[in-house]
Amino acid sequence: MASSSSGVMNSLLTKLATLIREECYSKLKGVRNEVVSLEGELRSMEALLEKLACMDELDVQVKEWRDQKTTELPRKLRARHQIAKKIEEIKNHVKEVNERRMRYKLDEYTSKSSCEPIDPRVVTIYANTADLVGIDIPRDEVVKLLMGDDEQQLKVASIVGFGGLGKTTLANEVYRKLDGHFHCRAFVSVSQRPDITRLMSKVLSELTGQYNLHIGELDNLLKVIREYLQDKRYLFMCRYFIVIDDLWDSSAWNVIRCAFPENNHGSRVLTTTRIYSVAISCCSNKKEYVYNMSPLGEVDSRRLLFSRIFGTGEACSEVFEEISGDILKRCGGLPLAIMSISSLLAGQSKTKWEYVRNSLGSMFERNPTLEDMKHILDFSYRNLPQHLKTCLLYLSIYPEDHTIERNDLVRQWMAECFVSRTHGLDSEDVAQSYFNELINRSMIQTVQVDYNYEVLSCRVHDIMLDFIRSKSAEENFIVVLDHPQVVVGAHKKIHRVSVQYDADEEHGIISTTILGSLSQVRSIAVFRSSFRPSLLELKHLRVLHLELPMREVMIRGYYACFKLGMKIRQLLHLETFDLGESFVPRIAIPSDIVHLPCLLHLVIPCGTTLPDGIGSLKSLRTLTSLDLALNSVNNIECLGELTNLRHLGVHLGDIGLLADADVARRLDALCSSLESLSRSSSCLRSLDLDSHFILASFDRLSDLCPSPRHLRRLNLYGCRLPRIPRWISQLHDLYSLVLLVREVVPIEFEGDDGICILAKLPSLVQLDLGIRECPEERIVVSGAGTAFRALRDLTFSCPKPRRAFLVGAMPRLQRLDLRFYVNGWEQQGGTCLPVGIENLPSSGLKVHLVNVFTDSGSQDVISAKSALRRTFEVHQPSADLIFHF
């Protein structure tokens, strides 16, 4: 509970500090001294709460004192009027609680099995989380199982094994290994209580590359997928590979399999499950297609442990040899257990290693059990610093197998006051460091990592999720409604609610009577549900996260909740309003949202209309995605007044359907706002101008002055610029750039135009450059001076791959993605081939060659493949070459 109350305590102390500073209260007789005294009392209590949080078990008396403190104080500091009377009431309550603490000698309470927590900064010793140990052999075995024969009929194979063995990791490595062998692919996770409609929507999106598709009911969705995979007009697209991860029962598979047609093009499906009978069912009772995953052997277990503690390639000190052997025996070869334990051992003394060994007891000596695994996770959890415990518990608000965006998570932590104020550091940066610590400690798993080595999204292993949910329930941290049978005690004060099932599908409506009072709720997250809380009750709400269901009836139900006289302006403490993942074509936001004084983050799907007056949201740090076609010119002009903005996403939507004069007025207003932000004290870090369709021209953006010089990420792919804007050369912190231009000047590094503008950017790590009109001359990528010195990921789109890479070009390049038209290749021959590729780095280079013109003739495809393969085999023989033709 101490972890769950830390946000409340931080919030209280912040408010008290504000009261001390505010002149109006300092003039009230005696109030200032009373507030200072109260702040001291609360800080003493906070210290005791943190001490209790480090203890393994608390007796009934201690829990009761803790709960009383944490439920009464926030309620008593709501009203600012009659402040002197309120302060006096709070002081009396604090004295009463502290007297009870002294009477029962709670300060003398000690845990039976406490241990001192490790230094959280030690994670830098083993921050490389990408190294995989013992994966090569099983990966190759599964690849052989899938591809080892020339069978052209659909084949289904399954990986089966205990939780924590790494089945998902293995399936993902197989998926990567077979990249380029199939025309379309998808990788989805199922979970214990799957939403099959949503799951199959994701399959269709990954197969087609089109997202936010609105197909309708499940039957129609299965039909659309099946027709897409067997369409005889596109024979080249019929070879598919689909991974269905984490199946729990055969009934779900019996529905999913209906979408996959039998064909004679060598298509493959791979499933993973903990249950052997499910695996057999997937493989149509063909046991030879079931891969039984084994725990890591002794050698690989040691490699994994030591690489996480000492670094890759480093040996273990003799001092720890014997102890490490005992610890590994207790981990049973389970990667999840080994990685969790390794975070406790890095940088620690022999005494601490012995303590870990003795605490683990005799687990896994025979066969792994779920309880043994949870014991290891509990041990790792108890050794987390207090701020990380709180942040980790908050992850239980998300459903199983949910991909969690880092930016969403850090915004929610900040709104809940889980993030400490660190002098000289932006709170967002501090929150991201918390996220990175949880990644490095293997408490959460990476999903998407960019080439700047930043983890953009994560997921929670289902065993870990079960564990933190049990902790959350024990500490009354989050109430999770994931099925109709959930019952919440009426006496409990609810602080956070997560609704994870659709009540209408269960022939019932979730009501607040199930939950009891929502008056203390600080976070509400709704996933795929029609649950509509009464906003009148949520006076202390800080986070509102809604992922609306896909069915039209739910959309109408959601609209109704804003038309029944509910005023969102009553949510005075709301900091995060997130509708980002909703499958709704059009949403009208309540008009009074512009009166929310504390709103920091507004995340809305494209196609959303905001009320006029967003310029009054002065605290706003995040705004995505503002639809340029649907929102008023006044709102576009008001963007320049939001000087606290850090992240701005603008969707061009259907702007091309508007009259030319209206388009010009909106684009000019957008550029003027960006220039206003640049002239102000704004520290805009990311800017996205995206669209489903490419805008014909956006010349005004090429001449932006001044430039938003603090940008780290810039995506301008939604609009076609005439050339590479010169103002980009001023973006010294820019590490990711997506850009589409009509043409470039194919000159070398010494110039100040064209490609050389980008070549001189000192921090640029990721570049996606599209060129619509191919120049007659080759586009030269120079190696002079410090050209592209930081670049690791390059996507280059041009009708013909006429590029020349000079000596020294892109010394850190790891991934090269060349996109071009194959049609007409037979006539043009070798003039289309890139030259100088031998000048690129040869170690670990991954090359993707993509034909973006799908109606290319078969002879053109064969000629292009053959010529490009020969070129790379001669000049880059060690490159991993993947064709997408």
Secondary structure, DSSP 8 states (H G I E B T S, - for coil): -HHHHHHHHHHHHHHHHHHHH-HHHHTSTTHHHHHHHHHHHHHHHHHHHHHHHTSS---HHHHHHHHHHHHHHHHHT---TTHHHHHHHHHHHHHHHHHHHHHTTGGG---TT------GGGGGGG-------S-HHHHHHHHHHHHSS---S-EEEEEE--TTS-HHHHHHHHHHHTTTSSSEEEEEE--SS--HHHHHHHHHHHHHS--S----SHHHHHHHHHHHHH-GGGGGG--EEEEEEEE--HHHHHHHGGGS---SS--EEEEEES-HHHHHHHTTT-GGGEEE-----HHHHHHHHHHHHH-TT----HHHHHHHHHHHHHHTT-HHHHHHHHHHHTT--HHHHHHHHHHHTTTTSSS--HHHHHHHHHHHHHTS-HHHHHHHHHGGGS-TT--EEHHHHHHHHHHTT-S---TTS-HHHHHHHHHHHHHHTTSSEEEEE-TTS-EEEEE--HHHHHHHHHHHHHTT--EEE-STT----TTS---EEEE-S-GGGGTS---HHHH---TT--EEEEES------GGG-TT--EEEEE--SSHHHHHHHHHHTSSS--GGG-TT--EEE-TT---S-EE--GGGGG-TT--EEE--TTEE--S-GGG-TT--EEEEEETTTS-HHHHHHGGG-TT-SEEEEE-TTGGGS-HHHHHHHHHHHHHHHHHHHHTT----EEEEE-SS-BS--GGGGG-SS--TT-SEEE-TTB-BSS--GGGGG-TT--EEEEEES------TTSSSTHHHHHT-TT--EEEEEESS--SS-EEE--STTTTSS--EEEEE-SS--EEE-TT-STT--EEEEEE--TTHHHHGGGGS-B-GGGS--SS-EEEEEE--TT--HHHHHHHHHHHHHHHHHH-TTSEEEEE-
